[in-house]
Amino acid sequence: MSTAKPLQPEELASWLQDGSLRANEDYLIVDVCGDDFKEGHIASAINIPSTEFTAEKALISEKDQERLSKAKKVVFHCQLSQVRGPTSANNYLNTVGAAEGQEVFVLQGGFTKWLETYGKEKALVEDVKDAPKAAE
């Protein structure tokens, strides 16, 4: 059974800020939250709810399967990346299977940690209603 690798927020931020890397090709960020995706998410992330990644089979659309298969690196996360994110990533690995040479990650700390760290950086978040205050 395959297991997704942990990814620190700083590394993902460096991918987003690296002009030579292309979102959805070099990396794909998959937010597995449900309706709360609309309340804010990591820049360039797509939303595929965790309910679409079951242990028995993936219920994701053909369009999303194609997007997942094209990316060199796929990063899954949820609010805290403690249950839904890791479970979805591992279910993806063990039902759909990573494309040849593809790496699959789970963002450590989830969107909560991301927002605490990068919530004020407009290039790294989208649709955030109330960005956190900067740490003093």
Buried (B, 14 or more C-beta within 10 A) or exposed (E): EEEBEEBEBEEBBEBBEEEEBEBEEEBBBBBBBEEEBEEBBBBBBBBBBBEBBEEEEBEBEEEBBEBBBEBBBBBBBBBBBBEBBBBBBBBBBBBBEBBEEBBBBBBBBBBBBBBEBBBBEEEBBEEBEEBEEEEE
